[in-house]
Amino acid sequence: MDRPALAEALTRPSTDGRDILGAWDDYPVHQSAALIGAVAPALPNWSERFYFNVLAPSGEVLAILGGGVYPLRGANECYFCRMDGDRQVNVRSFGRLPRPGEAVQAGPFSLRCDDPLRDWTVSVMLDEARLHGRFSGINPPYLYEPVDVAASEPGGEFDLYRHFVAVGEWAFEQAAGIDTSGRLLGVRDRTWGVRTRRIRWHNWCVFQFGERTVTLIHQELADGTVMHSEAGVVHGDGEIERLRITAHDVTYDPDDRQVIRARWTLEGEQGALKLEYERVGTAMRLAGAGYDDSQGSRAEGDVQHDSFDLADPEVARRTGRGTMDQGARVHASGAWEADGIGVVESAIARNHVRYGHQVA
């Protein structure tokens, strides 16, 4: 199976031609032999990934939790990162997938689907990190178009994956180190496929306005070539509206590359929609989630611990060179008007043609 055929296999249109989600898409079942067996040696990075975050009522990102299953490697990994004042505290664990007929060995992380495409229960049971909570979806997920980015050279790395997002409300029985007062929202992201390319300018945003969810993805290479760009709304009645990104203006902190504020203009059937947001709190560094290969052993049973003192300018600068998740307050105007909160995931390289000059 070549890359175009694999891309076609990742899209399952309904009878009316629209791409659809099914309940099984919330489980790690996409690695079936029918889908990737013919190219298994070439896709060791094929993964089924799960991501959750916890947002304070102010919009600040309090924690992120998730993990991945790598069926062709026979491995899994999980992570939990939380803010403790100016310090980001991280824990990661690694394990081996059970072989056919082998008993499953429970690890310190648990991600359990209670109601497909809607509700999940997650937990972390380590002495230094204890959390148990239920994520209850507010409205249906938004399914992005396939992210299909060809290699820059023959035989090179490429991106080919699907994912969807949903916003929910958290109820915690235990959440050590997290302020659980007030209504806590969260965003979850469900991904399956291959992610290898190094994006020079990355933007992923999910905002909640009452019962309405707005999301966008925009990714570019250094010269401004667009890798993937789309946006959409899930309205309170479940209707999904596809949008186009037509303009953007983003301002970064020159020292640590956090987004300060941004403006995006989207176009849809209901007309133009403008999003204006500003960062709230300190950005969560995804290096703490294991996006950095320099953090130690990933052998079966290993648990890694580290922390980032983000009050130290040098630490904030160094960890800001990767991908970050930032809380945000946002105002929407145009086709409709509302205020909301959400998460802004970003990465910016100095050689990006439009925005690179802003950062050190």
FENKATA-V548227 format. One record per backbone hydrogen bond with DSSP energy under -1.0 kcal/mol. NH is the residue of the N-H (numbers start at 1). CO is the residue of the C=O. E is the energy in kcal/mol with one decimal. If there is no record, write none. Layout:
BEGIN
nh: <NH	NH>
co: <CO	CO>
e: <E	E>
END
This chain:
BEGIN
nh: <6	7	8	9	10	11	14	17	20	25	26	27	29	35	36	37	39	42	43	46	47	48	49	50	51	52	53	54	55	56	59	62	63	64	65	66	67	68	69	70	74	75	76	77	78	79	80	81	82	83	84	87	88	89	90	91	92	93	94	95	97	102	110	112	114	115	118	119	120	121	122	123	124	125	126	129	131	132	133	134	135	136	138	142	144	147	149	156	159	160	161	162	164	165	166	168	169	170	171	173	174	176	178	185	186	188	189	190	191	192	193	194	200	201	202	203	204	205	206	207	208	209	212	213	214	215	216	217	218	219	220	221	224	227	228	230	231	232	233	234	235	238	241	243	244	246	247	249	251	253	257	260	261	262	263	264	265	266	267	268	271	273	274	275	276	277	278	279	280	284	286	288	289	290	291	301	302	304	306	308	310	310	312	316	317	318	319	320	321	324	325	326	328	329	330	331	332	333	335	338	340	341	342	343	344	345	346	347	349	352	353	356	358	359	360>
co: <2	3	4	5	6	8	18	14	12	22	23	24	27	32	32	33	36	39	40	43	193	69	191	67	189	65	187	63	185	60	56	54	54	81	52	79	50	77	48	75	70	70	95	68	93	66	91	64	89	62	87	84	308	82	306	80	304	78	302	76	74	99	123	121	119	119	115	115	135	112	133	110	131	108	129	126	124	174	122	171	120	169	167	165	163	161	159	153	149	194	147	192	190	142	188	186	136	184	134	132	132	130	175	55	168	166	51	164	49	162	47	160	220	220	347	218	345	216	343	214	341	212	209	234	207	232	205	230	203	228	201	225	221	219	219	217	243	215	241	213	239	235	233	231	267	265	265	263	261	258	253	251	251	277	249	275	247	273	244	271	268	266	333	264	331	262	329	260	327	325	323	285	286	287	286	94	299	92	90	88	86	308	309	312	313	314	315	316	318	346	284	344	342	278	340	276	338	274	272	332	330	208	328	206	326	204	324	202	200	349	222	352	355	356	254>
e: <-2.4	-2.6	-2.0	-1.9	-1.2	-1.3	-3.2	-2.0	-1.1	-1.8	-1.6	-1.9	-2.2	-1.2	-2.2	-1.4	-1.4	-1.5	-1.4	-1.7	-2.4	-2.1	-3.1	-2.9	-1.6	-2.7	-1.4	-2.3	-3.3	-3.0	-2.1	-3.0	-1.0	-2.5	-2.8	-2.0	-2.3	-2.7	-2.3	-3.1	-1.4	-1.8	-2.1	-2.2	-2.2	-2.5	-2.3	-2.7	-2.2	-2.1	-3.5	-1.8	-2.4	-2.8	-2.9	-1.8	-2.0	-2.1	-1.7	-2.3	-2.2	-2.6	-2.3	-3.0	-1.9	-2.0	-2.0	-1.8	-2.3	-2.7	-2.5	-2.2	-2.4	-2.8	-2.2	-1.3	-2.2	-3.3	-2.4	-2.5	-3.3	-2.4	-2.9	-2.7	-2.2	-2.7	-2.4	-2.5	-2.0	-2.8	-1.9	-2.6	-1.8	-1.9	-1.8	-2.6	-2.3	-3.0	-1.7	-2.5	-1.8	-2.2	-2.1	-1.0	-2.1	-2.7	-1.9	-2.5	-2.2	-2.3	-2.2	-3.0	-1.2	-1.8	-2.6	-1.3	-2.3	-2.5	-2.1	-3.1	-3.1	-3.5	-2.2	-2.4	-2.4	-2.4	-2.1	-2.7	-2.5	-2.5	-2.4	-2.6	-1.9	-2.9	-1.2	-2.4	-1.4	-2.4	-2.4	-2.8	-3.1	-2.5	-2.7	-3.0	-2.4	-2.8	-1.3	-1.9	-2.8	-3.0	-1.9	-3.2	-1.2	-2.2	-1.9	-2.5	-2.5	-3.0	-2.4	-1.6	-1.8	-2.9	-3.2	-2.9	-2.3	-2.2	-2.0	-2.0	-2.7	-3.4	-2.3	-1.5	-1.1	-1.5	-1.4	-2.4	-2.2	-2.5	-1.7	-2.4	-1.8	-1.4	-1.8	-2.7	-2.2	-2.6	-2.7	-1.0	-1.3	-2.3	-2.7	-2.7	-1.9	-2.1	-2.7	-2.5	-3.1	-1.9	-2.0	-1.6	-2.7	-1.3	-1.7	-2.1	-3.1	-3.7	-2.4	-1.5	-1.8	-1.7	-2.7	-1.6	-1.9	-1.3	-2.5>
END
